[in-house]
Amino acid sequence: MPVTLDLLPLNCQARIVAVDWDALAPDEGKRLRSLGLDAGARVAIAHRGIFAGRDPIALSLGRMTVAVRRAHARAMTVEAVDSER
């Protein structure tokens, strides 16, 4: 069942199925694409911030850890995948 990335449980492997690029500023979208955060990418939430709003969210993306704002994660729809694939 697809959910937005900000609602994904910690350490749950997921695949990005869609990104609402219109919800992001053009320069933010360009930065996220250059990091590989686009449809088809496999991600997992490694950590959430501890302060109000729980920003930033640390994502595991391949061998990288990438910090994104909750608003950015909310623009991405993901679905859980088997971690063995």
C-alpha positions as CSV (number, residue, x, y, z in Angstrom):
1,M,0.0,0.0,0.0
2,P,1.6,3.3,-1.1
3,V,2.3,6.0,1.5
4,T,4.2,9.2,1.5
5,L,7.9,8.8,2.5
6,D,7.5,10.9,5.7
7,L,5.1,8.2,7.1
8,L,7.4,5.2,6.3
9,P,8.4,3.3,9.5
10,L,12.1,3.4,10.5
11,N,14.4,1.0,8.6
12,C,11.6,-0.2,6.3
13,Q,12.9,-0.7,2.8
14,A,10.8,1.0,0.2
15,R,10.8,2.1,-3.5
16,I,9.8,5.5,-4.6
17,V,6.9,5.2,-7.0
18,A,6.1,8.8,-7.6
19,V,7.4,12.3,-6.8
20,D,5.1,15.4,-6.8
21,W,7.7,17.7,-8.3
22,D,5.2,20.6,-8.4
23,A,5.1,20.6,-4.6
24,L,8.8,21.4,-4.5
25,A,10.7,24.5,-5.5
26,P,12.6,23.9,-8.8
27,D,16.1,24.1,-7.2
28,E,15.0,21.7,-4.4
29,G,13.7,19.2,-7.1
30,K,17.0,19.5,-9.0
31,R,19.0,18.8,-5.9
32,L,16.9,15.7,-5.0
33,R,17.2,14.4,-8.5
34,S,20.9,14.8,-8.5
35,L,21.1,12.8,-5.3
36,G,19.1,10.0,-6.9
37,L,15.8,10.6,-5.2
38,D,13.4,9.9,-8.1
39,A,10.9,7.2,-9.1
40,G,12.4,3.7,-8.8
41,A,15.0,4.6,-6.1
42,R,15.1,2.3,-3.0
43,V,15.2,4.1,0.3
44,A,14.8,3.6,4.0
45,I,14.4,6.1,6.8
46,A,17.5,5.7,9.0
47,H,16.6,8.5,11.5
48,R,14.2,11.3,12.3
49,G,15.0,14.6,13.9
50,I,14.2,14.9,17.6
51,F,12.8,18.4,17.7
52,A,9.3,19.7,16.8
53,G,8.3,18.7,13.3
54,R,10.8,15.8,13.5
55,D,13.1,17.4,10.8
56,P,15.3,16.5,9.2
57,I,14.7,12.9,8.0
58,A,17.9,10.9,7.3
59,L,17.4,8.5,4.4
60,S,19.5,5.5,3.4
61,L,19.9,5.6,-0.3
62,G,22.3,3.0,-1.6
63,R,25.5,3.5,0.3
64,M,24.7,7.2,1.1
65,T,22.8,8.8,3.9
66,V,20.9,11.9,2.7
67,A,19.0,14.4,4.9
68,V,15.8,15.8,3.6
69,R,13.1,18.0,5.1
70,R,9.8,16.5,6.0
71,A,8.1,18.6,3.3
72,H,10.4,16.9,0.7
73,A,9.6,13.5,2.0
74,R,5.9,14.3,1.9
75,A,6.1,14.9,-1.8
76,M,7.4,11.3,-2.4
77,T,5.1,8.3,-2.6
78,V,6.7,5.0,-1.7
79,E,5.7,1.3,-1.4
80,A,7.4,-1.2,0.9
81,V,9.6,-3.9,-0.7
82,D,11.2,-7.1,0.4
83,S,14.7,-6.3,1.7
84,E,16.0,-9.6,0.2
85,R,15.5,-8.4,-3.4
